[in-house]
Amino acid sequence: MLLDLPQELRDQIFSLVCLNTRSPTGLSTYSREHRRTCERQSYSLSPLAGDRVWFERPSFQNPMLSLLLINHQVNREAQEVLRRMGEPPNYAIDVVFLKDGTLWPTWLSIPKLQRSLGNVYAQFRIFDVPEHLRSHIAGDPYRSDRPGPPPVVWSFYHLLAGFLRNGPIVSDRDNDGGCFTIRNLILDFLPASEKNILPLASFIQYFKEVGDMASSANVEGDRIPFQDEGLVAAEYLAHFVRALLLRVLKLGVSTIKFGKILYENIGDIEVRVDGQLRWHLDIPKMFSSLSFDHEVNVSNRLKREQMFAHWKALTLAKRLKAGLPT
C-alpha cells in the first residue's frame, strides 16, 4: 500500500509521477477520431486555421490525476508536493507537421497546470501525409485566395496564440483568467526521417514572398546535393517559422493586433534545428526598440502614437510582474 511507505518515499513517488514525460508516437497511432479541431473566438479573423490544427482528446492529461483520486490523504500530500515545486514548471510538446500544412500537437510533459511557466520546449517533426490522415480541405495551404497570409501561417499562429490564451486546455472559448506566460520558448525542428520528403515547392515559393530566407540555404532547387534531405526539410521549416515570427513581431499595420500578445507573454525565443541553436530572437531587445512608424494620416497619428506608448508601458509592467526578461 502506498500509505504504508515512509512520507519521504511517498513524496519522491509523487514528484516522479508529476515529472513523468510521454514519448512521441508514430503516425500510425494518429487518427481524426481521437482528435479535434478548435474554433476559438480569438481566431474569427483566421477561419481556415481551426480546420488545420488537430488537438488530442483530451488535450491535457494530468499525470497526477490517478493519485489525486485515491483518497483525501493522498490527494492532500500530492497537492503539497505540487505546492513545494517553487520554480515555474517546464512544459514539452511534440508537433507533427504534415506537408499539407496541418499541425498535430501532442503534449509530452505538463508537471502542473500553472500560468507562469519556465521553458516551453516544442519539437517539430515533419512527415508526408499518410493516407489515413489525408485532409478533406481543398487548396494549397501556402496560397490564399483572399487578402492576407495563406492558411499555413494561421495554423502556426492558431497554435501559439491559443496556448498563450488558454494553456494546454483546448476550448472553443478563451478563458477569462488571463494569459499564460513563457520565460523561454524553444522551437526545435527535427530532421525528417522519411525518404523523399522534398521537394517542398510551395514552401520555397512562399519563402521568396516572405523575403526572409537566409542565404545559407539554397532554395532555388528542389534538392540540395550532398546534404541529408531530412535535415534540409527541418531547415526549411525553421526558416519559415522564424520568418513568420519576425514579421509578426515588427508590429506593422497588418500584424500589430497579432504581435502584441507575443511581447506581453513570451520572455525569449530560441529557434533550433536538430537540437542546435540557429537563431535567438531577443524579445527584450526587440521590445525596447519598438516605435510607432505606421503610415497614418496626421489627424490620427498623435492618438495612435499615444495608444502605442500606453500599450508599451503596460506591457513592460506586465513583463516585470511576470518575471520575464526586460
N, C-alpha and C positions, 0 to 999 in steps of 0.2 A: 504493500500500500504506500502511496505517495506520502501520506501524512505520518507514516512510521519512520521516515527518513529524518535526519537532523535538519534543522532550519537552514544551515549553510548549504547543504546539498540541494534542498528544495529551491533555494534562491538561484543556485547555479543552473538548475534544470529550467527554471522559468526564464532566465537570461538566454540560455541556449535556444529555447523554443522561440523566444522573441526575435532573436537574430537569425533565425532559420532562413536560408535562401533557396529558392527554387532554381532548377536548371532549365534553360531553354529547350524546347522540344522541336522535333521536325515538323514539316508542313503536313505530313500525313495525319497528324493529330488535330489539325485545324479544320473547323467547319463553320459555316454560317449559322447553323442551327444552335451552336453553343456560344455564339457571339451576337452582338447587337450594335446598331449604329445609334447615333445620338444627335438630335437636332436641338441644341441649346439655344436659348433666346439670344445669346451673345452673337450667334452666327447667322442672324437673319440677312446679313449682307453677303453671306457666302453659302447659298443654298446647296451647292454641289458638294460641299465638304462633308456633310453628315453621312452621305452615301459611300464615302471612300475611306472612312476610318472605322475599323471593326474592333470593338472592345469585348473583353471577356464577360461572361455571365457567371457569377457576379464579377464586377470589375475589381473589387477589393476583397481579398481573403485575409482576415485577421488570423495570424498564426497562433494567437493566444486564446482564440475563441473556445476551443475544446476545454482548456484549463479553466477559463472563467465560468464555465457552465457546470463544473464538477460539484462544487458546494460553496457555501458562503466563506469558509475559512480559506480555501484555495483561491477563490476569487479575490479576497482581501489581500492575501500575500502576493499574488501575481500583480495586482494593481500597485502595490507598494514597490515592487521591483521596477515596474514601468516608471513610477514617480521618481525613483532614485537615478534613473538614467538622465543625468544632468545635461549632457551635450545634446544639441539638436540631432535628431536621428538622420541617418543617411538612407536614401531610397535607391532602388535599382530597377530599371525597366528594360525589357527586350522589345524592340520594334522591328517587325518584319516589313520590309519594303518590297512590294511586288512591282514588276515592270509596267503594270497597268496603272501605276500611281496610287494604289491602295496601301494603307498602313494597317498593321495588325499588332497593336501593343499588348504586352503581357507583363504584369508586374511580377518581379522576381523577389524583391525584398522590401517589406514595409514593417520595420520593427514596431512602430506605434504610430497612430494617427495623430499628427501634430501639425500646426500651421507654420511653424518656424522650423525650417529644415537646414541641414548641413549640406552635404553633397547629394546631388541627384545625378546618378550615372545612367545614361541612356545609350545602349548599344544598338546599332542598326545592322541588320542582316539583309542581304539583297538576294532575291530569287526571281527566276522567271515565274510566270503564272501557271500553277498546276491546274489540270483540267477541273478538279472538283472545287476550285476557288475562282473560276472564271466569272467575271462580273457581267451583270446584265446592263451595265451602264455603257452607252454608246459614246463614241467620240474619243479624241486624243486628249489624255489628261494634261498634255503640255501645250494645248491650244485652247483658246477661248473664243466663242462666237459672240461674246458680249464685251463691253469695255471692262478693263481691269485684268488682274492676273488670271492665269489658267487654273483649272481645278487642283492640280498637284500642289500649287502654292497654298491654297486654302486648307488642304489636308494637313500640312505640317503646322500651319498656324492654329488650326482647329485643335490639334493635339496639345500643343504647348500652352496656348492661352486658356484652353479648357482646364488643364491641370492647375494653372495658376489661380483660376477662379474657384475650382471645385475639388482640387486634390485628386486622389486616385478613385474617388467615388463618382461613377458616371451618372449624371442626372440630366433630365430634359429641361430642368430649370436651374439657373445659377443660384447658389446658396447665398444667404444673407449674412453670413458670419464673417465676411472679409476674405481676402485672398491668402494663398499660401506663398511664403517667401522661400527662396532658394539661395543659400550663400554661394554655392558654386555649381553651375550646371555643366556637366561633362557630356559631350556628344562624341561617341566613339563609333566610327564607321568601319565595320569589319569586312575583310576581303570576301567576295562571293565564292562559294565552294563549288557551284555548278560550272560545267564546261559551257563554252559558247554563250556566256552571259552578255557579251557585246554582240552587235552594236547597240548603242543607245542613241539612235539618230535624232529622235525628237528631243532628248535630253541635251544633245550637243547644240542643236539649233536654239533652244531656249537659253543656254548659257550665253550664246552670242548676243541674244536680245537683252539679257540681264547686263552684259558688259562687264562682268567681274570674274571671268575665268582667269586663273593665274597662268602666267606664261610658262611655268614649269611643266604643265601638262599639254600634250599635243591633242587638240580636239578637232583637227582638220580631217583626220581619217577615222574610220570606224574601229580600226585595230591599231594598237601600238606595238611595234616589233620589240622583241627581246624583253618584254615585261609580262608579268602574270596578269591575265585578264581579270581575275577576281580582285586583285589589288587595284587595277585601273578603275574598275567599277566603283570600288569604295572611294577612290579619289574623286571621281565624278560626283558622287552623291555628297561627299563632304564639301566640295567646292560649291555645289548647288545650294546646300542649306546655309553655308556661310554667306553666300551672296544674298540670299533672301533676308537673313538676319541683318546684314549691313544696310540693306535698303530700308527695312522697317525702322531700324534704329536711327536713321538720319532724320526721322520725323518730318518728312516732306509734306506737302499739301495733301497728298493722297494716302499717306501712311501714318500720319500723326495719331489718328484715332486708334490705330492698331499697335503702335510702338510704345505708347505711354505705359502700358501695363508691364512691359519688359523692364523698363527703367525703375518702375515702382516696386518690383518684386524679385528681381534677379541681381545677385551681387556681382558675379563674374561668369564668363562663358569660355570654356575650352573646347576646341574642335580637334579631335584626334582621328588618326587613321591607323587601324590595327594596333591601338594602344599607344601610339607615338603622337606627341603633341605636334599639330600642324599650325594652328593659329590660336592666339589668345585674344579674345575680344574684351578689351579692358573697359568694362562698363563704367566704372567711376570716372575714368579719364574722358570717355566719350560724353558722359553726362555733364561733366563740368564745362566742356567746350561747346555744349549746345547753345544755339542762339536762334532767335526768330528771324528767318530770312525768306518767309513766304511772300510771293508777289501778290499783294492785295492792294486795292485802291486806297488812297490817302485817308478817306473818311473812316475806314475800318482798321487801318493799320495800328493806330495807337491803342485801341481797345484790344485787338488781338495780341499785341506785344504785352500789355498788362496782364491778360489772361495767361499767357505763356509764362511770364515771370512768376505769377502766383502759383501756377502748377509746379514750376520748378522748385520753388521754395517749399511747398507742401511735400513734394517727393523727396527732397533732401531730408526733411524732418522725419519722414516715414522710413527712409533707409537707415537713418541713425537709430531710430527706435527699434527697428527690426534687427539691428546688429549687422547690417550689410556694409561692405566696404564703401567708403566715400572718398 
